[in-house]
C-alpha cells in the first residue's frame, strides 16, 4: 500500500475511499485474487494494523507512516518481492527476413492442377 500511495498521486490528500480501496485491494491479492474466502476478517485485521489515518495528510505522507508501521511489525522491502513471476505480454510478430536459402513461392508453372 505504501508503494502505491507514494507512486500514484503522491501529493494528493489521502481520502477514506482511497484507504478503503487500498485495503480491499491488498485483501483481494492476499486471498489469491478472488473474492471467495474470509475477506471480511482479513480486512478487519489489516485495518487494525494500519497507522491512524489523518485525512489532512498527503498520500505520500501516509506512505511513510505505512512503511514505519510495517517495519515495526518486522516486515521489510524483501517481503514485497513477487513470489510468482508475472505473465509476459504478447510477443511481437517476427520481422520478415529475407533468407537466401529459403524456398520461394512458385510464380510460374501450371496452376490449378
Secondary structure, 3 states (H helix, E strand, C coil): CHHHHHHCCCCCECCHHHHHHHHHHHHHHHCCCCCCCCHHHHHHHHHHHCCCCCCCCEHHHHHHHHHHHHHHCCCCHHHHCCCCCCCCCCCCCCCCCCCCCCCCCCCCCCCCC
